[in-house]
Amino acid sequence: MTAADAAWLEQFRDAVLAKGQARTYRANTIIAQAGEPAESMYWILAGELAAFVEDEQGRVLELNRMRAGECFGELLLASTVRTASVRTVTECRLCRLGRRDVEALVLADPAFALEIIRVLARRLAALTQTVQEIALAGVYSRLHRFLAENAAPGPDGSRVAGVSQQDIADRLGASKSMVNRLLKDLQEGGYVDIGRRAVIVRKPLPPRW
């Protein structure tokens, strides 16, 4: 959670909790489904969630990850239906506000309305970058960037990304077979090791493959 997210959550925590309903959700629970009526907005009090879209063939593209201090469902102010689905990645504690309560807060507090605008602007910027990468960059370039941003330092000097190959494929907008092939090639080159739900980066990846 960034300092801006923390300040945002703390500034409006009392107002949100006073009007909203807080509850805990298990991992892998669908919170919002694309196409359903957009009648609520959620604040993330704890945990991690993923926003994604899915086509008729079941192919999934993950749009972004969200953590404590962030919110989602803000597009209810502009649309009557959900444009993306959201699922919990870990156990989550969320506070749900109905449409009328969100609209009342926006009308009553200019600072709240400004923060919603900032949330929308950040989401638009991130989505623009995602679309640009999918359209203009190859799968390897996106994999390279994903591992650079998501692999945490390990005890032996390596970097570890604790995600499955299917998770990586969803987040890159690629097939699992393509991700698997690239990782196996990198493993043969001594760059990574592949675990059951982890990719261990042993040395800096080449800029191109």
C-alpha positions as CSV (number, residue, x, y, z in Angstrom):
1,M,0.0,0.0,0.0
2,T,1.4,3.4,-1.0
3,A,1.5,6.4,1.3
4,A,-1.3,8.0,-0.8
5,D,-3.5,4.9,-0.4
6,A,-2.9,4.8,3.3
7,A,-3.9,8.5,3.7
8,W,-6.9,7.9,1.5
9,L,-8.1,5.0,3.6
10,E,-7.5,6.7,6.9
11,Q,-9.1,10.0,5.8
12,F,-12.4,8.4,4.9
13,R,-12.4,5.3,7.1
14,D,-14.9,6.5,9.6
15,A,-17.3,7.8,6.9
16,V,-17.0,4.6,4.9
17,L,-17.4,2.2,7.9
18,A,-20.3,4.2,9.3
19,K,-22.3,3.8,6.1
20,G,-20.9,0.5,4.8
21,Q,-21.0,-3.2,5.7
22,A,-17.7,-4.9,6.5
23,R,-17.2,-8.6,6.1
24,T,-14.5,-11.2,5.4
25,Y,-14.2,-13.2,2.2
26,R,-12.3,-16.4,1.6
27,A,-9.6,-16.6,-1.1
28,N,-10.9,-17.2,-4.7
29,T,-14.3,-15.7,-4.1
30,I,-15.9,-13.7,-6.9
31,I,-16.9,-10.4,-5.5
32,A,-18.1,-8.7,-8.7
33,Q,-19.0,-10.2,-12.0
34,A,-18.7,-8.4,-15.4
35,G,-22.2,-7.7,-16.8
36,E,-24.1,-7.7,-13.5
37,P,-25.7,-4.5,-12.1
38,A,-23.2,-2.1,-10.6
39,E,-24.9,-1.2,-7.4
40,S,-22.0,-1.1,-4.9
41,M,-18.4,0.0,-4.3
42,Y,-15.9,-1.7,-2.0
43,W,-13.0,-0.5,0.2
44,I,-10.2,-3.1,0.8
45,L,-9.4,-3.2,4.5
46,A,-7.1,-6.2,4.2
47,G,-6.0,-8.8,1.6
48,E,-5.4,-8.8,-2.1
49,L,-7.8,-9.0,-5.1
50,A,-7.5,-9.3,-8.9
51,A,-9.7,-7.5,-11.5
52,F,-10.1,-9.4,-14.7
53,V,-12.1,-9.9,-17.9
54,E,-12.9,-13.2,-19.6
55,D,-14.1,-14.0,-23.1
56,E,-16.6,-16.6,-24.3
57,Q,-13.9,-19.2,-24.7
58,G,-12.8,-18.8,-21.1
59,R,-9.6,-16.9,-21.8
60,V,-8.8,-14.6,-18.9
61,L,-6.9,-11.3,-18.9
62,E,-6.0,-9.9,-15.5
63,L,-6.2,-6.1,-15.5
64,N,-4.7,-5.3,-12.1
65,R,-4.1,-6.3,-8.5
66,M,-5.6,-4.4,-5.6
67,R,-4.6,-4.3,-1.9
68,A,-5.5,-2.8,1.4
69,G,-6.1,1.0,1.1
70,E,-7.6,0.8,-2.4
71,C,-11.2,0.6,-3.5
72,F,-13.0,-0.8,-6.5
73,G,-16.4,-0.5,-8.1
74,E,-16.1,3.3,-8.6
75,L,-17.3,3.1,-12.1
76,L,-20.9,2.7,-10.7
77,L,-20.8,6.5,-10.9
78,A,-20.6,6.3,-14.7
79,S,-22.2,2.9,-15.6
80,T,-25.1,0.8,-14.5
81,V,-23.3,-2.6,-15.1
82,R,-19.9,-4.0,-14.1
83,T,-17.3,-3.8,-16.8
84,A,-14.9,-6.3,-15.2
85,S,-14.9,-9.1,-12.6
86,V,-13.1,-9.1,-9.3
87,R,-12.0,-12.1,-7.2
88,T,-10.1,-12.4,-4.0
89,V,-6.6,-13.7,-4.3
90,T,-6.1,-14.1,-0.5
91,E,-8.6,-13.9,2.4
92,C,-9.9,-10.3,2.3
93,R,-11.7,-7.9,4.6
94,L,-13.9,-5.6,2.5
95,C,-16.4,-2.8,3.3
96,R,-19.3,-2.5,0.9
97,L,-21.2,0.7,0.2
98,G,-24.4,0.9,-1.9
99,R,-24.8,3.2,-4.8
100,R,-26.9,5.7,-2.8
101,D,-24.4,6.0,0.0
102,V,-21.5,6.5,-2.5
103,E,-23.4,9.2,-4.3
104,A,-24.3,10.9,-1.0
105,L,-20.6,11.0,0.1
106,V,-19.6,12.4,-3.3
107,L,-22.2,15.1,-3.1
108,A,-21.5,15.9,0.6
109,D,-17.7,16.0,0.5
110,P,-15.6,17.5,-2.3
111,A,-12.5,15.9,-1.0
112,F,-14.1,12.5,-1.3
113,A,-15.2,13.3,-4.8
114,L,-11.7,14.4,-5.7
115,E,-10.2,11.2,-4.4
116,I,-12.6,9.2,-6.5
117,I,-11.4,11.2,-9.6
118,R,-7.8,10.4,-8.7
119,V,-8.6,6.7,-8.4
120,L,-10.2,6.7,-11.8
121,A,-7.2,8.6,-13.3
122,R,-4.7,6.1,-11.8
123,R,-6.8,3.1,-13.1
124,L,-7.0,4.7,-16.6
125,A,-3.2,5.2,-16.6
126,A,-2.5,1.7,-15.5
127,L,-5.0,0.2,-18.1
128,T,-3.5,2.3,-20.9
129,Q,-0.1,0.8,-20.0
130,T,-1.5,-2.7,-20.0
131,V,-3.2,-2.3,-23.4
132,Q,0.0,-0.7,-24.8
133,E,2.1,-3.6,-23.6
134,I,-0.3,-6.2,-25.0
135,A,-0.5,-4.4,-28.3
136,L,3.1,-3.5,-28.8
137,A,5.3,-5.7,-26.7
138,G,6.0,-9.4,-27.1
139,V,5.2,-11.9,-24.4
140,Y,8.8,-12.2,-23.3
141,S,9.0,-8.4,-22.7
142,R,5.9,-8.6,-20.6
143,L,7.3,-11.6,-18.7
144,H,10.6,-9.8,-18.1
145,R,8.8,-6.8,-16.7
146,F,6.4,-8.9,-14.6
147,L,9.3,-10.8,-12.9
148,A,11.2,-7.6,-12.3
149,E,8.2,-6.0,-10.5
150,N,6.9,-9.1,-8.6
151,A,9.9,-11.2,-7.6
152,A,10.9,-10.5,-4.0
153,P,14.5,-11.0,-2.7
154,G,15.2,-14.5,-1.5
155,P,17.6,-15.6,1.3
156,D,20.3,-16.8,-1.2
157,G,20.5,-13.7,-3.4
158,S,17.8,-15.0,-5.8
159,R,14.5,-13.3,-6.4
160,V,11.2,-15.3,-6.0
161,A,7.9,-14.7,-7.6
162,G,5.3,-16.7,-5.7
163,V,2.8,-17.3,-8.5
164,S,1.7,-20.1,-10.7
165,Q,2.3,-20.2,-14.4
166,Q,-1.5,-19.8,-15.0
167,D,-1.5,-16.7,-12.8
168,I,1.4,-15.3,-14.9
169,A,-0.4,-16.1,-18.1
170,D,-3.6,-14.4,-16.9
171,R,-1.6,-11.3,-15.9
172,L,0.3,-11.1,-19.2
173,G,-2.7,-11.8,-21.5
174,A,-0.9,-14.9,-22.8
175,S,-1.4,-18.6,-23.0
176,K,-0.1,-20.9,-20.2
177,S,1.7,-22.9,-22.9
178,M,3.6,-19.8,-24.1
179,V,4.6,-18.8,-20.5
180,N,5.7,-22.4,-19.8
181,R,7.8,-22.5,-22.9
182,L,9.6,-19.2,-22.2
183,L,10.2,-20.3,-18.6
184,K,11.7,-23.6,-19.6
185,D,14.0,-21.9,-22.1
186,L,15.1,-19.5,-19.4
187,Q,15.6,-22.5,-17.0
188,E,17.8,-24.2,-19.5
189,G,19.9,-21.0,-19.8
190,G,20.3,-21.0,-16.0
191,Y,18.3,-17.8,-15.5
192,V,15.4,-19.3,-13.5
193,D,14.2,-22.3,-11.6
194,I,10.6,-23.3,-11.8
195,G,8.7,-24.4,-8.7
196,R,5.1,-25.6,-8.3
197,R,3.8,-22.1,-7.6
198,A,6.9,-20.1,-7.9
199,V,9.5,-18.8,-10.3
200,I,13.0,-18.3,-8.8
201,V,15.2,-15.8,-10.7
202,R,18.8,-16.9,-10.3
203,K,20.4,-14.1,-12.4
204,P,19.3,-11.0,-14.3
205,L,17.2,-11.9,-17.4
206,P,18.4,-10.9,-20.8
207,P,16.6,-7.9,-22.2
208,R,15.5,-9.9,-25.3
209,W,14.9,-13.6,-25.9
